[in-house]
Amino acid sequence: MSTVLVERQGSACVLTLNRPEALNALTSEMLECMLATVDALDADPEVRALVIAGAGEKGFCAGIDLKQRSALPAAGKMAQSRMVLRLNQALWHCSKPVIAAIGGWCMGAGFELALHCDLRIAADDARFAFPEMTLGAYPGGGGAVMLPRLIGAARAKDLLFSARRPTAAEALALGIVERVVPRGELLAAALAFAAGLDATAPLAVAALKKSINQGLEAPLAAAFELDQALRRPLDATRDYEEGIRAHLEKRKPQFRGE
């Protein structure tokens, strides 16, 4: 049985971590599969968005599989952590919007994976944690970098230093997730957001994601320059012409990514 399921849902593609008996804890093999899948879907013009979910009712992802990790030498542990970071960076730099559909436990590397997505929708039973702080380390896949950028340094320190486990409601209040829905509506809510992208131009979405993500890391003047460098070429695309024509003709545009 595959530990990563891939299913097309309209113009979106759902990637499901499929080890429910282990709260979808990540093995090295799963990380490799996820990375290859994300790269392939990023290059697929028919896919407009990625949705990442976890199988079963108890967890989105419990982080790295500690049984596997405990058997690795120090160099192996480091290589595995780098693989987590590679996957997270692939999600961050993916030209398609990536939505995390989080139900149940979201811990460790699973929490880091969610932080590198563009949008996080949580079920009302979701719980978040970085247990690494109770194991003699701290999150090694970019979580200590991304969480402060998302919710601010002081709030991130509060969660990381204490290793406490916020609920979905607190995660919403902190800004970790953008939406909380009943558990039975979780995947539908993520897919509904993805379906809404069909009304937008894929080249524009890709450029906008790059402008926002890279602009956050740049000084203000450089961010403006990057934004203009990404925005101005859209004026010459067929999609932009189609969008204006469709508006004037009072019909839905047919974007082709050209």
Secondary structure, DSSP 4 states (H G I P E B T S, - for coil): --SEEEEEETTEEEEEE--GGGTTPBPHHHHHHHHHHHHHHHT-TT--EEEEEESSSSEEE--B-HHHHHTS-HHHHHHHHHHHHHHHHHHHH-SS-EEEEE-SEEEHHHHHHHHTSSEEEEETT-EEE-GGGGTTS---SSHHHHHHHHH-HHHHHHHHHH----BHHHHHHHTS-SEEE-GGGHHHHHHHHHHHGGGS-HHHHHHHHHHHHHHTTS-HHHHHHHHHHHHGGGGGSHHHHHHHHHHHTTS-------
